[in-house]
């Protein structure tokens, strides 16, 4: 009488462990990134003030550039653009309605 051979494991047994470990690793990376990113809400008021002031300065610079670009597009050389806020009548003046079209600073 012959003893039955022990059943072998299927060659596909345990193949799901790789994708499961991969998903767990991705979730751990995402959790770490979320935890690190949540500290950006804890800023001081001085940091927020600095950001607001920087945004305002960038906006002013963009407006000035827009006015200068308008004058240059009308045919004036860049070196001849008048940036004096008291001059508001010529077409080369940055703060003139017919020039750069910007409102003079108050």
ROSE-566966 format. One record per residue: residue in one letter; x, y, z of N, C-alpha, C in turn. Coordinates in nm, 2 decimals, padded with zeros to 4 digits. Layout:
% ROSE-566966
  residu     n.u     n.v     n.w    ca.u    ca.v    ca.w     c.u     c.v     c.w
       A       X       Y       Z       X       Y       Z       X       Y       Z
...
//
This chain:
% ROSE-566966
  residu     n.u     n.v     n.w    ca.u    ca.v    ca.w     c.u     c.v     c.w
       X   00.08  -00.12   00.00   00.00   00.00   00.00   00.09   00.12   00.00
       X   00.05   00.21  -00.09   00.13   00.33  -00.11   00.07   00.45  -00.03
       X   00.15   00.53   00.03   00.10   00.65   00.11   00.07   00.76   00.01
       X  -00.04   00.83   00.02  -00.06   00.94  -00.07   00.04   01.05  -00.05
       X   00.08   01.11  -00.16   00.18   01.22  -00.16   00.12   01.34  -00.10
       X   00.19   01.41  -00.03   00.14   01.53   00.03   00.11   01.63  -00.08
       X   00.00   01.70  -00.07  -00.05   01.79  -00.18   00.05   01.91  -00.18
       X   00.08   01.94  -00.31   00.17   02.06  -00.33   00.09   02.18  -00.33
       X   00.15   02.29  -00.29   00.09   02.42  -00.30   00.08   02.47  -00.45
       X  -00.02   02.53  -00.48  -00.04   02.59  -00.61   00.07   02.69  -00.64
       X   00.12   02.70  -00.76   00.23   02.79  -00.79   00.18   02.94  -00.78
       X   00.05   02.96  -00.78   00.00   03.10  -00.77  -00.03   03.14  -00.62
       X  -00.01   03.05  -00.53  -00.04   03.08  -00.39   00.05   03.19  -00.34
       X  -00.01   03.28  -00.27   00.07   03.39  -00.21   00.11   03.51  -00.30
       X   00.06   03.50  -00.43   00.09   03.60  -00.52   00.03   03.74  -00.49
       X  -00.08   03.74  -00.41  -00.15   03.86  -00.38  -00.08   03.95  -00.28
       X   00.02   03.89  -00.21   00.09   03.96  -00.11   00.17   04.08  -00.16
       X   00.22   04.07  -00.28   00.30   04.18  -00.34   00.22   04.31  -00.36
       X   00.10   04.30  -00.43   00.02   04.41  -00.45  -00.04   04.47  -00.32
       X  -00.07   04.38  -00.23  -00.12   04.43  -00.10  -00.01   04.51  -00.03
       X   00.11   04.47  -00.02   00.22   04.54   00.04   00.25   04.67  -00.03
       X   00.23   04.67  -00.17   00.25   04.79  -00.24   00.15   04.90  -00.21
       X   00.02   04.86  -00.20  -00.09   04.95  -00.16  -00.06   05.00  -00.02
       X  -00.02   04.92   00.07   00.00   04.97   00.21   00.12   05.07   00.21
       X   00.22   05.04   00.13   00.33   05.14   00.13   00.29   05.27   00.07
       X   00.21   05.27  -00.04   00.16   05.39  -00.10   00.07   05.47   00.00
       X  -00.01   05.40   00.08  -00.10   05.47   00.18  -00.01   05.53   00.29
       X   00.10   05.46   00.33   00.19   05.52   00.43   00.25   05.64   00.38
       X   00.29   05.64   00.25   00.36   05.76   00.19   00.26   05.88   00.19
       X   00.13   05.85   00.15   00.03   05.95   00.14   00.00   06.01   00.28
       X  -00.01   05.92   00.38  -00.03   05.97   00.51   00.08   06.06   00.57
       X   00.20   06.02   00.53   00.31   06.11   00.57   00.31   06.24   00.50
       X   00.28   06.24   00.38   00.27   06.37   00.30   00.16   06.46   00.36
       X   00.04   06.40   00.39  -00.07   06.48   00.44  -00.03   06.53   00.58
       X   00.03   06.45   00.66   00.07   06.50   00.80   00.18   06.61   00.79
       X   00.27   06.61   00.69   00.37   06.71   00.67   00.30   06.84   00.62
       X   00.20   06.82   00.53   00.14   06.94   00.47   00.04   07.01   00.56
       X  -00.01   06.94   00.66  -00.10   07.01   00.75  -00.04   07.11   00.84
       X   00.09   07.12   00.85   00.16   07.22   00.93   00.15   07.35   00.87
       X   00.12   07.36   00.74   00.11   07.49   00.68   00.00   07.58   00.73
       X  -00.10   07.52   00.80  -00.20   07.60   00.85  -00.16   07.67   00.98
       X  -00.05   07.63   01.04  -00.01   07.69   01.17   00.09   07.80   01.14
       X   00.05   07.91   01.07   00.14   08.02   01.04   00.11   08.13   01.14
       X   00.21   08.21   01.17   00.19   08.33   01.25   00.13   08.44   01.18
       X   00.08   08.54   01.25   00.02   08.65   01.19   00.12   08.74   01.11
       X   00.24   08.74   01.16   00.35   08.82   01.09   00.38   08.75   00.95
       X   00.38   08.62   00.95   00.40   08.56   00.82   00.29   08.58   00.72
       X   00.17   08.59   00.77   00.05   08.61   00.69   00.06   08.76   00.64
       X   00.10   08.85   00.73   00.11   08.99   00.69   00.22   09.01   00.58
       X   00.33   08.94   00.60   00.44   08.94   00.50   00.39   08.89   00.36
       X   00.31   08.79   00.36   00.26   08.73   00.23   00.16   08.83   00.17
       X   00.08   08.90   00.25  -00.02   08.99   00.20   00.06   09.11   00.14
       X   00.16   09.16   00.21   00.23   09.28   00.16   00.31   09.24   00.03
       X   00.36   09.12   00.03   00.43   09.08  -00.09   00.34   09.07  -00.21
       X   00.22   09.02  -00.19   00.12   09.01  -00.30   00.08   09.15  -00.34
       X   00.07   09.25  -00.25   00.03   09.38  -00.29   00.14   09.45  -00.37
       X   00.27   09.42  -00.33   00.38   09.48  -00.41   00.39   09.42  -00.55
       X   00.37   09.29  -00.56   00.37   09.23  -00.69   00.26   09.29  -00.78
       X   00.14   09.31  -00.72   00.03   09.37  -00.79   00.06   09.51  -00.84
       X   00.13   09.59  -00.76   00.17   09.72  -00.80   00.27   09.72  -00.91
       X   00.36   09.63  -00.90   00.46   09.61  -01.01   00.40   09.57  -01.14
       X   00.30   09.48  -01.13   00.24   09.44  -01.26   00.16   09.55  -01.32
       X   00.09   09.63  -01.24   00.02   09.75  -01.29   00.12   09.85  -01.36
       X   00.23   09.88  -01.29   00.33   09.97  -01.35   00.38   09.91  -01.48
       X   00.41   09.78  -01.49   00.46   09.72  -01.61   00.35   09.73  -01.72
       X   00.23   09.71  -01.69   00.12   09.72  -01.78   00.12   09.87  -01.84
       X   00.13   09.97  -01.76   00.13   10.11  -01.81   00.25   10.14  -01.90
       X   00.37   10.09  -01.86   00.49   10.11  -01.94   00.47   10.04  -02.07
       X   00.42   09.91  -02.07   00.40   09.84  -02.19   00.30   09.91  -02.29
       X   00.20   09.98  -02.23   00.11   10.05  -02.31   00.17   10.17  -02.38
       X   00.26   10.24  -02.31   00.33   10.35  -02.37   00.43   10.30  -02.48
       X   00.50   10.20  -02.45   00.59   10.14  -02.55   00.52   10.09  -02.67
       X   00.40   10.04  -02.65   00.32   09.99  -02.77   00.27   10.10  -02.85
       X   00.26   10.22  -02.80   00.22   10.34  -02.87   00.33   10.40  -02.96
       X   00.45   10.34  -02.94   00.57   10.38  -03.02   00.67   10.46  -02.95
       X   00.67   10.48  -02.82   00.77   10.55  -02.74   00.88   10.45  -02.70
       X   01.00   10.50  -02.71   01.11   10.42  -02.66   01.11   10.40  -02.51
       X   01.15   10.29  -02.46   01.15   10.26  -02.32   01.22   10.37  -02.24
       X   01.33   10.42  -02.29   01.41   10.52  -02.22   01.33   10.65  -02.21
       X   01.23   10.68  -02.29   01.16   10.80  -02.29   01.03   10.80  -02.21
       X   01.00   10.69  -02.14   00.88   10.68  -02.06   00.90   10.77  -01.94
       X   00.80   10.86  -01.92   00.80   10.96  -01.81   00.73   10.89  -01.69
       X   00.81   10.87  -01.58   00.75   10.80  -01.46   00.72   10.90  -01.35
       X   00.74   11.03  -01.38   00.71   11.13  -01.28   00.56   11.14  -01.26
       X   00.51   11.12  -01.13   00.37   11.11  -01.10   00.30   11.25  -01.12
       X   00.38   11.36  -01.12   00.32   11.49  -01.14   00.29   11.52  -01.28
       X   00.35   11.45  -01.38   00.32   11.47  -01.52   00.20   11.38  -01.56
       X   00.09   11.44  -01.60  -00.03   11.37  -01.63  -00.09   11.41  -01.76
       X  -00.02   11.47  -01.85  -00.08   11.52  -01.97  -00.03   11.46  -02.10
       X   00.10   11.42  -02.11   00.16   11.38  -02.23   00.13   11.23  -02.26
       X   00.15   11.19  -02.38   00.13   11.05  -02.41   00.25   10.96  -02.38
       X   00.36   11.02  -02.32   00.47   10.95  -02.28   00.47   10.93  -02.12
       X   00.38   11.00  -02.06   00.37   10.99  -01.91   00.30   10.87  -01.86
       X   00.36   10.80  -01.77   00.30   10.68  -01.71   00.16   10.70  -01.65
       X   00.15   10.82  -01.58   00.03   10.85  -01.51  -00.07   10.94  -01.59
       X  -00.06   10.94  -01.72  -00.15   11.02  -01.80  -00.26   10.93  -01.86
       X  -00.38   10.98  -01.87  -00.49   10.90  -01.94  -00.45   10.87  -02.08
       X  -00.38   10.95  -02.15  -00.34   10.92  -02.29  -00.21   10.85  -02.30
       X  -00.14   10.83  -02.19  -00.01   10.76  -02.19  -00.03   10.62  -02.13
       X   00.02   10.61  -02.01   00.02   10.48  -01.95  -00.12   10.44  -01.89
       X  -00.20   10.55  -01.87  -00.34   10.53  -01.82  -00.35   10.49  -01.67
       X  -00.24   10.50  -01.60  -00.25   10.47  -01.45  -00.29   10.59  -01.37
       X  -00.35   10.56  -01.26  -00.39   10.67  -01.16  -00.26   10.70  -01.08
       X  -00.23   10.83  -01.07  -00.12   10.87  -00.99  -00.13   10.83  -00.84
       X  -00.02   10.80  -00.78  -00.03   10.76  -00.64  -00.08   10.88  -00.55
       X  -00.16   10.85  -00.45  -00.23   10.94  -00.37  -00.16   11.03  -00.28
//
